[in-house]
C-alpha cells in the first residue's frame, strides 16, 4: 500500500477501521525517510525507537476500545522550531546545537493528545529567519520538485518532507510568510491563523523556555488536503493556562454555505511588488473558477497602498527580528539610519530603522496598524475573502550569499530585490489576519505555484472554506514526480 499517497485523515480512518496498525504506518514513513531524505535533507532529527513505542501504545489503546483522537496513530514530523521532549531544538543556530528539550511545546502536546506520533523534526533557516532553509548546523534543504531550488523558509524542511511523502502531515510557524511561502513553493495547503488562536509556548525563537507570545508570529498547519489542514488546526486551537479556566475558543463556521453566497475580492498584482505573470494569471483563473461556481467575484483591494502596508510591517516586524542581534549589528544598523535620507524607503533602510526603533515610536506604528485594521474591516463589509499572491515568484534557486541584498532574485525574468519576498506575506500579517495558502496549477518551469486567501480576523473558517471549494474544483496537491 502506498501510504504516502493518502491524506492523514485517510490513514487515520484505516487505523480506526483496523485495516492498518499505527506501528505499520510509522514503519512505512520511517522507510520513506531512510530512502529519500538524503536527497532532500528535510528531516534533521529523529526519534524512531521512541515513536515505535508510542505506536505500539496507540495500537494497544485501540485494542482496549478506548476513545481515539482525530489523529490517532498517524505519524508526523514537525518543524524544528517546536520543542519535542528528548530531541534537540537547534533552529539552525550553532549556539543552540545539542540542547535537548525537556518538555514538549503546547502545539506538540495537543497534537499528541489528538493521537499523532512525532517521529522527527524538519530543517529551518537559522533562527527561522529566511525564505530558504539552510544553516551551518544541518545544511541545505532541497525542493522535491527541483533539487536545485529551495523549498522555502522558514518551514522549508516541513514543506519538503510533506510534499515528498516522508510524512503525512506537518506543522509550521509564520511571521514573514514562513508557512505560506513554503506551501506555495511546494504545492501544499497551509494556514496562517489569526494571531492568538494557537499558542506559541515552546516555539523557538525567541529562546527555549520563553513564556511571552510575540507580536505578529503565529503557528499553524501544513497539509496536502484541506481536511487535513482543518483537522490539524482544530486539534491545536485554544486558550491555555489560567485563560483556559475562564474561556474557550469556539470559532464560527464560514461566512457562506455555498459558493453562490460567497463574495471574493482579487488583488493579483501590484506595481510596487510585481508578480510573475503566470502567478497573477493563475490567481485570476482561481477567481473565475469561483465565479463559475456562483460566487460574486471582483477586482478589489483594500483601501491602502502596498508600499504603505510594507512600511508599517517593516517597522513592526524588525524590532522583533532584531531583538537577538549583537551590539555590533545594532551599531551598524544605527549607522545606516543616521546616513539615510529621510525619504529613503528602501527595505534595507526600513529594516535598520525598525531594529533601532524606540518603544515610543513603535507605539506610533502600532496606531498606524490600527488604522489599517479599520480599512480591512471596511473591506470585509464588501467581500468575504481576498485572493492575492503569497510570493512574487515560484521557488527560487538556492542563493546563500550572507548579504541577503546581494542574492539574485528573478520575477518573470526581471531582477528584483530579494527582500521583496516580505511584501505580499505582509498583506495578512500586519493586522494579524488569517490566510490560507492554496496550490495553483504548476508554473511553466515545472515548479509549483500558490496563492493566499486572506479572511477577516478570527474568521479562519472562511478562508479555509474557500480553499475547500477550490480543492473540490481541482486546485490541489500534485506529488513531485521524483518522489511519487
RODO-2510 file (C-alpha; in nm, 4 decimals, decimal comma):
residues 484
     n   res          X          Y          Z
     1     x     0,0000     0,0000     0,0000
     2     x     0,1336     0,3461    -0,0932
     3     x     0,0506     0,5281     0,2281
     4     x     0,2366     0,8396     0,1183
     5     x    -0,0314     0,8981    -0,1465
     6     x    -0,3035     0,9093     0,1199
     7     x    -0,4077     1,2035     0,3314
     8     x    -0,3531     1,1982     0,7063
     9     x    -0,7285     1,1594     0,7525
    10     x    -0,7351     0,8596     0,5199
    11     x    -0,4534     0,6990     0,7163
    12     x    -0,6359     0,7723     1,0429
    13     x    -0,9525     0,6148     0,9013
    14     x    -0,7649     0,2983     0,8041
    15     x    -0,6173     0,2742     1,1524
    16     x    -0,9606     0,3229     1,3147
    17     x    -1,1031     0,0544     1,0843
    18     x    -0,8158    -0,1779     1,1857
    19     x    -0,7069    -0,2126     0,8249
    20     x    -0,3726    -0,0681     0,9278
    21     x    -0,1866    -0,0558     1,2557
    22     x    -0,0214     0,2564     1,3913
    23     x     0,3079     0,0661     1,4021
    24     x     0,2839    -0,0344     1,0364
    25     x     0,2019     0,3246     0,9394
    26     x     0,5008     0,4512     1,1325
    27     x     0,7382     0,1930     0,9853
    28     x     0,6208     0,2844     0,6351
    29     x     0,7134     0,6517     0,6781
    30     x     1,0380     0,5691     0,8593
    31     x     1,1326     0,3688     0,5496
    32     x     1,0369     0,6638     0,3259
    33     x     1,2643     0,8920     0,5291
    34     x     1,5517     0,6445     0,5217
    35     x     1,5135     0,6012     0,1461
    36     x     1,4552     0,9573     0,0271
    37     x     1,5745     1,2068     0,2866
    38     x     1,9364     1,2049     0,1720
    39     x     1,8348     1,3844    -0,1487
    40     x     1,6287     1,6435     0,0369
    41     x     1,7898     1,6911     0,3769
    42     x     1,4470     1,7800     0,5121
    43     x     1,4401     1,5619     0,8275
    44     x     1,7268     1,6588     1,0584
    45     x     1,6476     1,4743     1,3836
    46     x     1,4588     1,1511     1,4549
    47     x     1,3104     0,9538     1,7419
    48     x     1,2220     0,6351     1,5565
    49     x     1,2610     0,3948     1,8506
    50     x     1,0546     0,6145     2,0816
    51     x     0,7948     0,6613     1,8076
    52     x     0,7678     0,2832     1,7647
    53     x     0,6982     0,2540     2,1361
    54     x     0,4335     0,5258     2,1011
    55     x     0,2777     0,3441     1,8047
    56     x     0,2583     0,0165     1,9966
    57     x     0,0833     0,2004     2,2815
    58     x    -0,1585     0,3514     2,0302
    59     x    -0,2444     0,0080     1,8940
    60     x    -0,2898    -0,1260     2,2464
    61     x    -0,5165     0,1653     2,3319
    62     x    -0,7329     0,0902     2,0300
    63     x    -0,7430    -0,2805     2,1156
    64     x    -0,8777    -0,1890     2,4599
    65     x    -1,1613     0,0043     2,2982
    66     x    -1,0573     0,3403     2,4398
    67     x    -1,1614     0,6700     2,2797
    68     x    -0,9400     0,7708     1,9897
    69     x    -0,8370     1,1192     1,8826
    70     x    -0,8799     1,2610     1,5348
    71     x    -0,5142     1,1878     1,4526
    72     x    -0,4884     0,8552     1,6357
    73     x    -0,1840     0,6584     1,5256
    74     x    -0,0851     0,8939     1,2418
    75     x     0,2922     0,9585     1,2302
    76     x     0,4306     1,3020     1,1576
    77     x     0,7386     1,5173     1,1507
    78     x     0,7374     1,8705     1,2874
    79     x     0,9326     2,1888     1,2234
    80     x     1,2467     2,2069     1,4341
    81     x     1,1221     2,5321     1,5918
    82     x     0,8836     2,3324     1,8160
    83     x     1,0295     2,1742     2,1258
    84     x     0,9854     1,7966     2,1425
    85     x     1,0927     1,6251     2,4614
    86     x     1,4130     1,4294     2,4079
    87     x     1,5133     1,5977     2,0812
    88     x     1,7300     1,8982     2,0109
    89     x     1,5682     2,2242     1,9044
    90     x     1,8512     2,3906     1,7135
    91     x     1,6687     2,6110     1,4591
    92     x     1,9976     2,6052     1,2713
    93     x     2,1818     2,8052     1,5370
    94     x     2,5269     2,6821     1,6442
    95     x     2,4778     2,8177     1,9961
    96     x     2,1591     2,6065     2,0292
    97     x     2,3068     2,2881     1,8772
    98     x     2,2871     1,9849     2,1032
    99     x     2,0496     2,1386     2,3554
   100     x     1,7931     1,8686     2,4422
   101     x     1,4340     1,9768     2,5059
   102     x     1,2995     1,8639     2,8408
   103     x     0,9341     1,9159     2,7536
   104     x     0,7004     1,9416     2,4551
   105     x     0,5718     2,2675     2,3134
   106     x     0,1988     2,3228     2,3627
   107     x     0,1363     2,2505     1,9943
   108     x     0,3174     1,9169     2,0233
   109     x     0,1232     1,8375     2,3424
   110     x    -0,2038     1,8995     2,1600
   111     x    -0,1050     1,7009     1,8522
   112     x    -0,0062     1,4088     2,0731
   113     x    -0,3338     1,4397     2,2652
   114     x    -0,5146     1,4064     1,9317
   115     x    -0,3197     1,0842     1,8721
   116     x    -0,0350     1,1987     1,6459
   117     x     0,3013     1,0247     1,6778
   118     x     0,6027     1,2517     1,6301
   119     x     0,8853     1,0681     1,4537
   120     x     1,1251     1,3508     1,3721
   121     x     1,1970     1,7174     1,3112
   122     x     1,2471     1,9177     0,9934
   123     x     1,5002     2,1789     0,8922
   124     x     1,4753     2,5591     0,9155
   125     x     1,6995     2,8552     0,8374
   126     x     1,8965     2,9919     1,1319
   127     x     1,6529     3,1315     1,3883
   128     x     1,3742     3,0778     1,1307
   129     x     1,4846     3,3996     0,9619
   130     x     1,4878     3,3376     0,5855
   131     x     1,2774     3,2264     0,2876
   132     x     1,5254     2,9447     0,2284
   133     x     1,6070     2,6604     0,4682
   134     x     1,9811     2,6257     0,5131
   135     x     2,2156     2,6658     0,8084
   136     x     2,5632     2,5620     0,9185
   137     x     2,4323     2,3071     1,1686
   138     x     2,2156     2,0955     0,9369
   139     x     2,2959     2,2169     0,5853
   140     x     2,0645     2,2920     0,2937
   141     x     1,7169     2,1523     0,2313
   142     x     1,6164     2,0967    -0,1314
   143     x     1,2839     2,1356    -0,3081
   144     x     1,1414     1,7940    -0,4095
   145     x     1,0195     1,9371    -0,7423
   146     x     1,3704     2,0586    -0,8343
   147     x     1,6632     1,9853    -0,6035
   148     x     1,8463     2,2959    -0,7279
   149     x     1,5747     2,5139    -0,5765
   150     x     1,4702     2,5927    -0,2202
   151     x     1,1507     2,4574    -0,0623
   152     x     1,1164     2,7934     0,1131
   153     x     1,1537     2,9044     0,4696
   154     x     1,1293     2,9056     0,7441
   155     x     0,9056     2,5946     0,7381
   156     x     1,1020     2,4679     0,4377
   157     x     1,2030     2,1313     0,5778
   158     x     0,8420     2,0763     0,6806
   159     x     0,7099     2,1537     0,3321
   160     x     0,9763     1,9452     0,1565
   161     x     0,9145     1,6412     0,3778
   162     x     0,5397     1,6665     0,3332
   163     x     0,5461     1,7126    -0,0444
   164     x     0,7926     1,4275    -0,0909
   165     x     0,5759     1,1896     0,1129
   166     x     0,8186     1,1492     0,4020
   167     x     0,5375     1,2455     0,6398
   168     x     0,1595     1,2684     0,6052
   169     x     0,1283     1,5973     0,7973
   170     x     0,3354     1,8858     0,9329
   171     x     0,3143     2,1963     1,1477
   172     x     0,4922     2,5274     1,0965
   173     x     0,5140     2,8891     1,2053
   174     x     0,4881     3,2222     1,0271
   175     x     0,5908     3,5832     1,0804
   176     x     0,7095     3,6700     0,7298
   177     x     0,5352     3,4064     0,5188
   178     x     0,7062     3,1063     0,6786
   179     x     0,4030     2,8784     0,6391
   180     x     0,2576     3,0340     0,3264
   181     x     0,5729     3,0634     0,1125
   182     x     0,6874     2,7007     0,1675
   183     x     0,3311     2,5900     0,0869
   184     x     0,3450     2,7986    -0,2328
   185     x     0,6921     2,6649    -0,3248
   186     x     0,5949     2,3012    -0,2593
   187     x     0,2368     2,2821    -0,3866
   188     x     0,0693     2,2475    -0,0464
   189     x    -0,2093     2,3907     0,1617
   190     x    -0,1027     2,5979     0,4609
   191     x    -0,2873     2,8079     0,7140
   192     x    -0,1611     3,1153     0,8982
   193     x    -0,4129     3,1513     1,1818
   194     x    -0,5399     3,4703     1,3346
   195     x    -0,2836     3,5749     1,5932
   196     x    -0,3508     3,4208     1,9340
   197     x    -0,5715     3,1293     1,8309
   198     x    -0,2942     2,8697     1,8590
   199     x    -0,0413     2,9032     2,1448
   200     x     0,3251     2,9672     2,0673
   201     x     0,4606     2,8383     2,4008
   202     x     0,7535     2,6070     2,3301
   203     x     0,8348     2,7630     1,9931
   204     x     1,1919     2,8799     1,9283
   205     x     1,2696     3,1618     1,8607
   206     x     1,2642     3,3632     2,0767
   207     x     1,4522     3,1296     2,3160
   208     x     1,3995     2,7934     2,4825
   209     x     1,1589     2,8229     2,7726
   210     x     1,0132     3,1617     2,6729
   211     x     0,6649     3,2298     2,8114
   212     x     0,5810     3,5540     2,6287
   213     x     0,3946     3,5095     2,2991
   214     x     0,5309     3,7518     2,0438
   215     x     0,3534     4,0010     1,8236
   216     x     0,2938     3,9018     1,4564
   217     x     0,4231     3,5443     1,4984
   218     x     0,1720     3,2612     1,4605
   219     x     0,1932     2,8827     1,4401
   220     x    -0,0186     2,6776     1,2029
   221     x    -0,0523     2,3627     0,9899
   222     x     0,0714     2,2466     0,6504
   223     x    -0,1134     1,9696     0,4677
   224     x    -0,1843     1,8042     0,1341
   225     x    -0,5621     1,8376     0,1734
   226     x    -0,7943     2,0948     0,3261
   227     x    -0,9497     1,8312     0,5532
   228     x    -0,6057     1,7560     0,6985
   229     x    -0,5332     2,1281     0,7311
   230     x    -0,8525     2,1941     0,9247
   231     x    -0,8125     1,8843     1,1425
   232     x    -0,4624     1,9921     1,2469
   233     x    -0,5827     2,3470     1,3097
   234     x    -0,8802     2,2306     1,5177
   235     x    -0,6553     1,9980     1,7200
   236     x    -0,4259     2,2815     1,8260
   237     x    -0,6521     2,5849     1,8621
   238     x    -0,7452     2,7080     2,2097
   239     x    -0,6519     2,9075     2,5155
   240     x    -0,4086     2,7790     2,7764
   241     x    -0,3041     2,8322     3,1347
   242     x    -0,5288     3,0448     3,3533
   243     x    -0,7141     3,1738     3,0480
   244     x    -0,8301     2,8207     2,9702
   245     x    -1,0063     2,8120     3,3068
   246     x    -1,2007     3,1260     3,2164
   247     x    -1,2859     3,0771     2,8486
   248     x    -1,2526     2,8590     2,5442
   249     x    -1,2412     2,9457     2,1751
   250     x    -1,5378     2,8429     1,9612
   251     x    -1,4887     2,9700     1,6074
   252     x    -1,7916     3,0282     1,3905
   253     x    -1,8140     2,8492     1,0583
   254     x    -1,7520     3,0079     0,7182
   255     x    -1,9472     3,3202     0,6276
   256     x    -2,1024     3,1324     0,3351
   257     x    -2,2820     2,7999     0,2974
   258     x    -2,2392     2,7536    -0,0775
   259     x    -2,0405     2,9281    -0,3489
   260     x    -2,3369     3,1480    -0,4560
   261     x    -2,3270     3,3082    -0,1119
   262     x    -1,9568     3,3961    -0,1337
   263     x    -1,8088     3,7387    -0,2161
   264     x    -1,4477     3,7390    -0,3422
   265     x    -1,2006     4,0210    -0,3977
   266     x    -0,8916     3,9770    -0,6168
   267     x    -0,5592     4,1633    -0,5913
   268     x    -0,3363     3,9634    -0,8263
   269     x    -0,0501     4,2053    -0,8919
   270     x     0,0858     4,5447    -0,7923
   271     x     0,3438     4,7772    -0,9451
   272     x     0,5094     4,8186    -0,6047
   273     x     0,5967     4,4473    -0,5935
   274     x     0,5378     4,2893    -0,9353
   275     x     0,4336     3,9257    -0,9508
   276     x     0,5344     3,6599    -1,2034
   277     x     0,2707     3,6889    -1,4784
   278     x     0,1883     3,3190    -1,4558
   279     x     0,1111     3,3509    -1,0854
   280     x    -0,1044     3,6598    -1,1392
   281     x    -0,2934     3,4869    -1,4213
   282     x    -0,3467     3,1744    -1,2111
   283     x    -0,4925     3,3847    -0,9277
   284     x    -0,7311     3,5459    -1,1756
   285     x    -0,8222     3,1981    -1,3029
   286     x    -0,8952     3,0811    -0,9479
   287     x    -1,1322     3,3755    -0,9129
   288     x    -1,3002     3,2842    -1,2415
   289     x    -1,3439     2,9277    -1,1163
   290     x    -1,5209     3,0535    -0,8047
   291     x    -1,7334     3,2827    -1,0210
   292     x    -1,8428     2,9897    -1,2369
   293     x    -1,9421     2,8113    -0,9154
   294     x    -2,1709     3,1028    -0,8340
   295     x    -1,9562     3,3333    -0,6218
   296     x    -1,9565     3,7101    -0,6700
   297     x    -1,6015     3,7974    -0,7791
   298     x    -1,4470     4,1383    -0,8469
   299     x    -1,1063     4,3002    -0,8697
   300     x    -1,0914     4,4943    -0,5446
   301     x    -0,8119     4,5578    -0,2994
   302     x    -0,8289     4,7129     0,0498
   303     x    -0,8118     5,0917     0,0666
   304     x    -0,4378     5,1257     0,1286
   305     x    -0,1191     5,1164    -0,0764
   306     x     0,1000     4,8073    -0,0721
   307     x     0,4011     5,0329    -0,0149
   308     x     0,2456     5,1856     0,2974
   309     x     0,1445     4,8451     0,4307
   310     x     0,5028     4,7264     0,3821
   311     x     0,6425     5,0269     0,5655
   312     x     0,4148     4,9667     0,8645
   313     x     0,5036     4,5979     0,8531
   314     x     0,8775     4,6663     0,8459
   315     x     0,8616     4,8995     1,1444
   316     x     0,6614     4,6465     1,3490
   317     x     0,8492     4,3362     1,2333
   318     x     1,2123     4,4395     1,2587
   319     x     1,2159     4,5270     1,6297
   320     x     1,1144     4,1613     1,6781
   321     x     1,3726     4,0280     1,4341
   322     x     1,6476     4,2421     1,5843
   323     x     1,5963     4,1625     1,9499
   324     x     1,8594     3,8890     1,9489
   325     x     2,1139     4,0713     1,7364
   326     x     2,4562     4,1568     1,8767
   327     x     2,5578     4,5057     1,9843
   328     x     2,7777     4,5217     1,6759
   329     x     2,4822     4,4616     1,4445
   330     x     2,2789     4,7266     1,6267
   331     x     2,5642     4,9730     1,5870
   332     x     2,5780     4,9036     1,2124
   333     x     2,2028     4,9472     1,1866
   334     x     2,2258     5,2822     1,3655
   335     x     2,4903     5,3988     1,1188
   336     x     2,2557     5,3050     0,8345
   337     x     1,9743     5,5027     0,9965
   338     x     2,1966     5,8061     1,0521
   339     x     2,3249     5,8040     0,6941
   340     x     1,9874     5,7533     0,5253
   341     x     1,7857     6,0298     0,3665
   342     x     1,4550     6,0854     0,5449
   343     x     1,2697     5,9922     0,2261
   344     x     1,4631     5,6656     0,1801
   345     x     1,2011     5,3878     0,1910
   346     x     1,4227     5,1054     0,0675
   347     x     1,3751     4,7884     0,2681
   348     x     1,7352     4,7939     0,3892
   349     x     1,6721     5,1332     0,5479
   350     x     1,3305     5,0332     0,6831
   351     x     1,4916     4,7247     0,8358
   352     x     1,7585     4,9339     1,0076
   353     x     1,5006     5,1827     1,1356
   354     x     1,2894     4,9011     1,2737
   355     x     1,5791     4,7334     1,4507
   356     x     1,6722     5,0633     1,6170
   357     x     1,3137     5,1753     1,6869
   358     x     1,2347     5,3269     2,0265
   359     x     0,9257     5,1996     2,2051
   360     x     0,7548     5,5391     2,1844
   361     x     0,7950     5,5261     1,8066
   362     x     0,6762     5,1654     1,7946
   363     x     0,3539     5,2827     1,9589
   364     x     0,3039     5,5274     1,6729
   365     x     0,3450     5,2490     1,4172
   366     x     0,1067     5,0326     1,6173
   367     x    -0,1514     5,3082     1,5747
   368     x    -0,0887     5,3006     1,2011
   369     x    -0,1608     4,9269     1,2179
   370     x    -0,4910     5,0005     1,3930
   371     x    -0,5800     5,2368     1,1089
   372     x    -0,5016     4,9622     0,8574
   373     x    -0,7172     4,7188     1,0558
   374     x    -1,0093     4,9616     1,0264
   375     x    -0,9628     4,9645     0,6496
   376     x    -0,9676     4,5841     0,6498
   377     x    -1,2953     4,5834     0,8442
   378     x    -1,4468     4,8150     0,5843
   379     x    -1,3125     4,5916     0,3072
   380     x    -1,4688     4,2807     0,4595
   381     x    -1,8049     4,4518     0,4551
   382     x    -1,7792     4,4382     0,0752
   383     x    -1,6207     4,0943     0,0312
   384     x    -1,5671     3,7830     0,2415
   385     x    -1,2122     3,6970     0,1320
   386     x    -0,9245     3,8356    -0,0708
   387     x    -0,7257     3,6274    -0,3210
   388     x    -0,3704     3,7583    -0,3601
   389     x    -0,0112     3,6392    -0,4102
   390     x     0,1952     3,4968    -0,1282
   391     x     0,5255     3,5490    -0,3115
   392     x     0,6317     3,7220    -0,6335
   393     x     0,7803     3,4069    -0,7906
   394     x     0,7913     3,0282    -0,7802
   395     x     1,0653     2,8685    -0,5702
   396     x     1,3973     3,0430    -0,6230
   397     x     1,7204     2,8612    -0,6958
   398     x     1,9469     2,8198    -0,3930
   399     x     2,1095     3,1559    -0,3178
   400     x     2,3103     3,1754     0,0025
   401     x     2,5183     3,4934    -0,0097
   402     x     2,5442     3,6129     0,3544
   403     x     2,4439     3,9564     0,2265
   404     x     2,0772     3,8934     0,1514
   405     x     2,0596     4,2106    -0,0561
   406     x     2,3181     4,0629    -0,2928
   407     x     2,1237     3,7422    -0,3602
   408     x     1,9865     3,7125    -0,7142
   409     x     1,6080     3,7114    -0,7318
   410     x     1,4173     3,6940    -1,0600
   411     x     1,0489     3,7682    -1,1096
   412     x     0,9217     3,6968    -1,4590
   413     x     1,2790     3,7183    -1,5854
   414     x     1,3385     4,0589    -1,4249
   415     x     1,5950     4,1109    -1,1488
   416     x     1,4268     4,2268    -0,8274
   417     x     1,5275     4,2871    -0,4660
   418     x     1,5455     3,9631    -0,2631
   419     x     1,3720     4,1369     0,0277
   420     x     1,0578     4,1831    -0,1815
   421     x     0,9705     3,8350    -0,0572
   422     x     0,8456     4,0111     0,2574
   423     x     0,5889     4,2281     0,0788
   424     x     0,2964     4,0013    -0,0080
   425     x     0,3048     3,7980     0,3177
   426     x     0,2727     4,1312     0,4966
   427     x    -0,0711     4,1880     0,3443
   428     x    -0,2163     3,9473     0,6012
   429     x     0,0498     3,9630     0,8712
   430     x     0,0446     4,3341     0,9646
   431     x    -0,3080     4,3161     1,1065
   432     x    -0,2776     3,9537     1,2251
   433     x    -0,5354     3,8220     0,9773
   434     x    -0,5871     3,4553     0,8867
   435     x    -0,4586     3,3444     0,5474
   436     x    -0,4843     3,0057     0,3786
   437     x    -0,2377     2,9048     0,1064
   438     x    -0,3847     2,7099    -0,1852
   439     x    -0,1970     2,5335    -0,4679
   440     x    -0,2419     2,6706    -0,8182
   441     x    -0,1601     2,4880    -1,1441
   442     x     0,2135     2,4400    -1,1923
   443     x     0,4351     2,7090    -1,3404
   444     x     0,5837     2,6545    -1,6882
   445     x     0,9156     2,5864    -1,5111
   446     x     0,7615     2,2754    -1,3553
   447     x     0,7654     2,4321    -1,0106
   448     x     0,4503     2,4642    -0,8003
   449     x     0,2625     2,7895    -0,7544
   450     x     0,0186     2,9022    -0,4877
   451     x    -0,1775     3,1983    -0,3573
   452     x    -0,3154     3,3102    -0,0237
   453     x    -0,6785     3,3571     0,0715
   454     x    -0,6989     3,6322     0,3353
   455     x    -1,0013     3,6422     0,5637
   456     x    -1,1390     3,8596     0,8427
   457     x    -0,9781     3,8428     1,1864
   458     x    -1,0933     3,5394     1,3891
   459     x    -1,2953     3,4102     1,0941
   460     x    -1,0350     3,1479     0,9980
   461     x    -1,3030     2,9052     0,8840
   462     x    -1,3925     3,1364     0,5952
   463     x    -1,0601     3,1261     0,4034
   464     x    -1,0295     2,7560     0,4878
   465     x    -1,3799     2,7069     0,3446
   466     x    -1,2876     2,8870     0,0226
   467     x    -0,9771     2,6691    -0,0011
   468     x    -1,2053     2,3662     0,0192
   469     x    -1,4223     2,4980    -0,2661
   470     x    -1,1135     2,5430    -0,4809
   471     x    -0,9812     2,1992    -0,3878
   472     x    -1,3111     2,0487    -0,4990
   473     x    -1,2698     2,2363    -0,8277
   474     x    -0,9268     2,0827    -0,8886
   475     x    -0,6876     2,3188    -0,7108
   476     x    -0,4968     2,0615    -0,5102
   477     x    -0,1688     1,8939    -0,4318
   478     x     0,0225     1,7210    -0,7121
   479     x     0,3102     1,4999    -0,5958
   480     x     0,6629     1,5711    -0,7204
   481     x     0,7400     1,3078    -0,9880
   482     x     1,0761     1,2089    -0,8406
   483     x     0,9112     1,1169    -0,5095
   484     x     0,5752     0,9835    -0,6238
***
